[in-house]
Amino acid sequence: MKKTTRFTVLGALLFLVIGAVVLMFWDIPAPTEHVERKLPDENFPR
């Protein structure tokens, strides 16, 4: 049982570390299109 717990914890840590590294080095492009929406005043009660 102790080996299973250790394996699960190490797997979760490895998953988190790999995910952090991917997010650090992934060059996510900025939005290229400006989006502007008009919201009607009826949607906001007073």
Secondary structure as UniProt FT lines:
FT   HELIX           2..25
FT   HELIX           41..43
//
